[in-house]
Amino acid sequence: MAATVMELYGSKVFNEHEMRERLPSSTYKSLKATIEKGQPLDLEVANVVASVMKRWAIELGATHYTHWFQPLTGITSEKHDGFVSPQPDGTAIMEFSGKELIKGEPDASSFPSGGLRATAEARGYTAWDPTSYAFVKDDVLCIPTAFCSYTGEALDKKTPLLRSMQAISDQACKVLHLFGKDVPRVATTVGPEQEYFLVRKEDYEKRLDLVLTGRTLFGSAPSKGQELEEHYFGTLRPIVSEFMKELDEELWKLGIPAKTKHNEVAPAQHELAPIYDTTNVAIDHNLLTMEMMKKIAAKHGLVCLQHEKPFEGVNGSGKHNNWSIGTADENLLDPGDTPMENLQFMVFLSAVIKAVDEYADLLRTSVATPGNDHRLGANEAPPAIISIVSRLWSMATLVVS
C-alpha cells in the first residue's frame, strides 16, 4: 500500500520534481529564482515552461487549461480554454504559450468587487502565482492565479494574502538582519484543519431549509446530541470510511498532504487535517479539499455539509488554522530550550501579539461572514473576542483563534 501511495502522491501536480525532470536546466533555474526570490519571469522562459507544462498535462488526459482563481464569492472560479488550435489544412495542433500561462483576461463584470470599481468596468486580469504548483483536475490544467482589476485593485482573496505575506517577509528580514542574519525571504505557514458533516442524501433532501441555506432553520433538538462525546475519535462507519479512503487518494494525487482523519465530537461530524504548508499553498489546498469533499460524498450517496453551523445545539464545521512564521532553516516562533533567554523568539512573539492587538478589527472583519458569525456566537468561541494562545513549552506554533 505504501508504494501505491508513493505513486499516487503528486501524480497530477506539475511540482518541483516534474520541473526538474522535464525543464531544461537554465529554464528550471530561472523559474526557481522567480518562485523563491520573486525575480521577474522572462517571456522566453515562460514559453518553455508553458510548452513543457502543456505536454505533461496532455499526458494526463488534459484537453483544456484554466486560470484557477478565488474571487470574492467564497468559492473558486475557472474558465476553460482548449489547447486545440485548428490549422488551414483541416487538422489541429495543441498550443499553449507563455503569455497564456502568465496572464488571462476573464470578464470581471459579474464578480463582486467590494465597491472597488463600477460594474461597467468589466476588465479583470488573472496573473500566474508560480509559488503554487499547477495541477490537472477533471482533464483540465489548472493554473493558480491572482485576480486584479486593470488599475491593480484586488478582486479576489489571494492577492491581499500574497501582499500580506510579502509585507511580513520584508519586515521580518529587516529584524533578522539586526540579529546578524541575512535571509532572502521569511515565509508564513498554516495548517488548516477542516471539519465537516456527512449526511445521507435522502435525509438531506427531506430538509428544504438545509437544501436552500446549508443549515436547519427549524425543528426539534436532536434526540442524541454530544453530551457523552462518544462519537469523538470513535470507530468510523463503513460508508464514512470508504468516503475518507477515496478522498485521501484524490487529495494525494493533487499533492495535498492529507494526514489525519477522524470522527469529531458531534454526530455525523468529521475532520481532516493536512500537514502545514506555505500559507497561499495551504489555502489553495484547502479550497481543493472542500471541493473534493463535496464531489466524492455524492458518489457515496452522501452530502457534505460545510456550513459553519449546519445544526443548532451541536458543534459546527470550523477550521483551525495553526499559523507560524520562519525561514528556510528555522521557525521564528520556536522558543528553544530557554525561551526567556531567546531574544529573537521574544521579539517575534511580541511583534505578533502587538499586531493582533492593534489590528484586531481587521482580523475580526476578515472572518465576519453570516455563517461564521452564526457559528462563533452559538455555543462556541465568542465572536467579539480575539485571543492568543502561545504554547511555548511544547509547540513551535502560535495559534490565533
C-alpha positions in Angstrom: 0.0 0.0 0.0 2.9 2.4 0.8 4.2 2.0 -2.7 0.8 2.8 -4.1 0.5 6.0 -2.0 4.0 7.0 -3.2 3.0 6.5 -6.8 -0.3 8.5 -6.3 1.2 11.4 -4.4 1.6 14.5 -6.5 0.9 12.5 -9.7 -1.4 15.2 -11.0 0.8 18.1 -10.0 3.4 20.0 -12.0 5.6 20.1 -8.9 9.3 20.6 -8.4 10.1 17.0 -9.2 8.4 17.3 -12.6 10.0 20.7 -13.3 13.5 19.3 -12.5 12.9 16.2 -14.7 11.3 17.9 -17.7 12.6 21.5 -17.9 16.0 22.5 -19.4 18.5 23.3 -16.7 18.6 27.0 -17.4 14.8 27.3 -17.5 14.5 25.4 -14.3 17.0 27.7 -12.5 15.3 30.8 -13.8 11.8 29.6 -12.7 13.2 28.6 -9.3 14.6 32.2 -8.9 11.1 33.5 -9.7 9.5 31.2 -7.2 12.0 31.7 -4.3 13.2 35.2 -4.8 10.3 36.9 -6.8 12.5 37.7 -9.8 10.7 38.7 -13.0 9.9 35.8 -15.3 11.3 36.3 -18.8 8.7 35.6 -21.6 11.1 33.2 -23.3 11.4 31.2 -20.1 7.6 31.3 -19.8 7.2 29.9 -23.3 9.4 27.0 -22.5 7.6 26.3 -19.2 4.2 26.5 -20.9 5.3 24.1 -23.7 6.6 21.5 -21.2 3.6 22.0 -18.8 1.2 21.5 -21.7 2.9 18.3 -22.8 2.8 17.0 -19.2 -0.9 17.9 -18.8 -1.8 16.2 -22.2 -0.1 13.0 -21.0 -2.6 13.1 -18.1 -5.5 13.5 -20.4 -6.0 17.3 -20.2 -7.6 19.0 -23.2 -8.1 22.4 -21.7 -6.4 24.9 -19.3 -7.8 27.4 -16.9 -6.6 30.2 -14.7 -7.9 29.0 -11.3 -8.7 31.9 -9.0 -10.6 32.9 -5.9 -13.0 35.8 -6.4 -15.0 37.4 -3.6 -17.7 34.7 -3.9 -16.3 32.3 -1.3 -15.6 29.7 -3.9 -13.1 29.2 -6.7 -13.7 30.1 -10.3 -12.3 28.8 -13.6 -12.8 29.5 -17.3 -11.7 26.6 -19.6 -9.8 27.3 -22.8 -8.9 24.4 -25.1 -5.3 23.7 -26.2 -6.7 22.8 -29.7 -5.8 25.2 -32.5 -7.3 24.5 -36.0 -4.9 24.6 -39.0 -5.6 25.7 -42.6 -5.4 22.1 -43.9 -8.3 21.0 -41.7 -6.1 19.4 -39.0 -5.4 20.7 -35.5 -2.5 21.1 -33.1 -2.3 21.7 -29.4 -0.9 25.1 -28.4 -0.2 26.8 -25.1 2.0 29.9 -24.9 4.0 31.6 -22.1 1.7 34.6 -22.5 -1.4 32.4 -21.9 0.4 30.9 -18.9 1.3 34.2 -17.3 -1.8 36.2 -17.7 -5.5 35.8 -18.5 -8.3 38.3 -19.1 -11.7 36.9 -17.9 -14.8 39.1 -17.8 -14.9 40.5 -14.3 -18.2 42.4 -14.6 -20.3 39.8 -12.8 -17.9 39.2 -9.9 -18.3 41.1 -6.7 -15.7 43.8 -6.3 -16.4 45.2 -2.8 -17.2 48.6 -4.4 -13.7 49.0 -5.8 -14.9 49.7 -9.3 -18.0 50.3 -11.3 -19.7 47.3 -12.8 -19.3 48.7 -16.3 -15.5 48.4 -15.9 -15.6 44.8 -16.8 -11.9 44.2 -17.4 -10.1 41.9 -14.9 -6.8 40.1 -15.1 -5.6 36.8 -13.7 -1.8 36.6 -13.0 0.0 33.3 -12.5 1.1 32.5 -9.0 4.2 30.3 -9.6 4.7 29.6 -5.9 1.6 27.4 -6.0 2.0 24.4 -8.4 -0.2 23.9 -11.4 -2.3 20.7 -11.3 -4.7 18.6 -13.5 -8.3 18.3 -12.4 -11.2 16.8 -14.5 -8.9 16.8 -17.5 -8.1 20.5 -17.2 -4.7 22.0 -16.5 -5.4 24.4 -13.5 -3.0 27.3 -13.1 -3.3 29.0 -9.7 -3.6 32.8 -10.2 -4.4 36.1 -8.6 -7.3 38.2 -9.8 -6.9 42.0 -10.1 -8.5 45.0 -11.9 -6.8 47.0 -14.6 -5.7 49.5 -12.1 -4.4 47.0 -9.6 -7.2 46.7 -7.1 -7.6 43.2 -5.6 -10.8 41.5 -6.9 -10.0 38.2 -5.1 -8.9 36.8 -1.7 -5.5 35.6 -2.9 -4.0 39.0 -3.9 -4.3 40.5 -0.4 -2.9 37.3 1.1 0.2 37.4 -1.2 0.7 41.1 -0.5 0.5 40.5 3.3 3.0 37.6 3.0 5.4 39.8 1.2 5.0 42.6 3.7 5.7 40.2 6.6 8.7 38.8 4.8 10.1 42.3 4.1 9.8 43.4 7.8 10.9 40.1 9.3 14.1 40.1 7.1 14.9 43.5 8.5 14.5 42.3 12.1 16.7 39.2 11.4 19.3 41.5 9.9 19.6 43.2 13.3 20.4 39.7 14.7 23.2 39.3 12.1 21.2 37.0 9.8 20.7 37.9 6.2 18.0 35.8 4.6 16.3 36.3 1.3 12.8 35.5 2.5 10.6 34.8 5.5 7.5 32.7 4.9 4.4 32.2 6.9 2.8 28.7 7.1 -0.6 27.4 8.1 -2.2 24.0 8.6 -5.9 24.4 8.1 -7.8 21.6 9.8 -11.2 21.1 8.0 -14.3 20.0 9.9 -17.4 18.8 8.0 -20.7 16.9 8.3 -21.8 13.9 6.3 -25.5 13.1 5.9 -27.3 10.7 3.7 -28.6 12.3 0.5 -32.2 11.1 1.1 -32.2 12.6 4.5 -30.7 15.9 3.2 -33.4 16.2 0.5 -36.2 16.0 3.1 -35.0 19.2 4.7 -35.7 22.2 2.4 -34.0 24.6 4.8 -30.8 22.5 4.7 -31.0 22.4 0.8 -31.6 26.2 0.5 -29.5 27.6 3.3 -27.0 24.9 4.2 -28.3 24.7 7.7 -31.5 23.8 9.6 -33.8 26.7 10.5 -36.5 25.0 12.5 -37.3 21.7 14.1 -36.8 19.9 17.5 -33.5 19.4 19.2 -31.6 16.2 18.2 -32.5 13.1 20.1 -28.8 12.4 20.5 -26.5 15.4 21.0 -22.9 15.3 22.0 -23.3 15.0 25.8 -21.3 11.8 26.1 -18.9 12.7 23.3 -18.7 9.0 22.4 -18.5 10.0 18.7 -15.2 11.7 19.2 -12.4 9.5 17.8 -14.9 6.7 17.6 -14.8 3.8 15.1 -15.6 5.0 11.6 -18.8 3.8 10.0 -18.1 1.8 6.8 -19.8 4.3 4.5 -17.7 7.1 6.1 -14.5 5.1 5.9 -15.0 4.4 2.2 -15.6 8.1 1.6 -12.4 9.0 3.5 -10.3 6.5 1.7 -11.3 7.8 -1.7 -10.9 11.4 -0.5 -7.3 10.7 0.7 -6.4 9.2 -2.7 -7.8 12.1 -4.7 -6.1 14.6 -2.4 -2.8 12.8 -2.6 -2.9 12.9 -6.4 -3.2 16.7 -6.1 -0.2 16.8 -3.8 -2.4 17.8 -0.8 -0.7 16.3 2.3 -3.9 14.9 4.0 -2.5 13.4 7.2 -5.2 12.9 9.9 -8.8 11.9 9.7 -11.3 11.1 12.5 -14.8 11.4 13.9 -15.4 14.8 15.6 -17.5 15.4 18.7 -20.9 15.9 17.2 -22.9 13.1 15.5 -22.0 12.9 11.8 -19.2 15.4 12.3 -15.7 14.6 11.0 -12.3 16.3 10.5 -9.4 16.1 8.0 -6.1 17.7 9.0 -3.2 18.2 6.5 0.5 18.8 7.1 1.2 22.6 7.3 2.4 24.4 4.2 3.3 27.9 2.9 0.2 30.0 3.5 -1.0 30.6 0.0 -0.4 27.0 -1.0 -2.2 25.7 2.1 -5.2 27.9 1.2 -5.3 26.6 -2.3 -5.2 23.1 -1.0 -8.0 23.8 1.5 -10.3 25.1 -1.3 -9.5 22.0 -3.3 -10.1 19.8 -0.3 -13.6 21.3 0.2 -14.4 20.9 -3.4 -13.3 17.2 -3.5 -15.3 16.5 -0.3 -18.5 17.6 -1.9 -17.8 15.7 -5.2 -16.7 12.4 -3.5 -19.6 12.5 -0.9 -22.1 12.5 -3.8 -20.5 9.3 -5.2 -21.2 7.6 -1.9 -24.8 8.7 -1.6 -23.8 11.4 0.9 -23.9 15.1 1.1 -21.0 17.0 2.7 -22.1 20.0 4.8 -19.5 22.7 5.2 -21.7 25.5 6.6 -20.2 26.8 9.7 -23.2 25.9 11.8 -25.5 23.4 10.0 -27.3 22.2 13.1 -28.3 24.1 16.2 -27.1 22.7 19.5 -24.1 20.9 18.2 -20.6 21.9 17.1 -20.1 23.5 13.7 -17.8 23.0 10.7 -14.8 25.1 11.7 -11.3 25.5 10.5 -8.4 25.5 12.9 -5.5 27.5 11.3 -2.2 26.7 13.0 -0.1 29.6 11.9 3.6 30.1 12.1 6.5 32.1 10.6 10.0 31.1 9.7 12.9 31.0 7.3 14.1 28.0 5.2 16.2 27.0 8.3 14.3 27.9 11.4 10.9 28.5 12.9 10.9 32.1 14.3 8.3 31.2 16.9 10.3 28.3 18.3 11.2 29.3 21.8 14.1 26.8 22.1 15.2 25.3 25.4 15.4 28.6 27.3 12.7 30.8 25.8 13.3 33.6 28.4 16.9 33.9 27.1 15.9 33.6 23.5 15.8 37.3 22.5 15.0 36.6 18.8 12.0 34.5 19.8 10.7 37.1 22.3 11.0 39.8 19.6 8.9 38.0 17.1 6.4 36.7 19.6 6.0 40.3 20.9 5.6 41.6 17.3 2.8 39.1 16.6 1.0 39.9 19.9 1.2 43.6 19.2 0.0 43.1 15.6 -3.0 41.1 16.8 -3.8 43.7 19.4 -3.5 46.7 17.1 -5.3 45.2 14.1 -7.9 43.1 15.9 -10.6 44.9 14.0 -9.2 43.8 10.7 -8.7 40.2 11.9 -12.3 40.2 13.1 -13.6 41.6 9.8 -11.6 39.0 7.8 -13.8 36.2 9.3 -17.0 38.1 9.6 -19.4 36.2 7.3 -23.1 35.5 8.2 -22.3 31.7 8.5 -19.2 32.2 10.7 -20.8 34.7 13.0 -23.6 32.3 13.5 -21.2 29.6 14.4 -19.0 31.8 16.7 -22.0 33.1 18.6 -23.7 29.8 19.1 -22.1 27.8 22.0 -18.6 28.2 20.6 -15.9 30.9 20.7 -17.5 34.4 21.4 -17.3 36.4 18.1 -16.1 39.7 19.6 -13.1 38.1 21.4 -9.7 37.5 19.7 -7.3 35.6 22.0 -3.7 34.5 21.5 -2.5 31.1 22.8 1.2 30.6 22.7 2.3 27.1 23.5 5.8 28.0 24.5 6.9 24.7 26.0 5.5 22.1 23.7 4.9 23.6 20.3 6.7 25.9 17.9 3.4 27.3 16.7 1.3 30.3 17.6 -2.4 29.8 17.3 -4.7 32.7 16.8 -8.3 31.8 17.3 
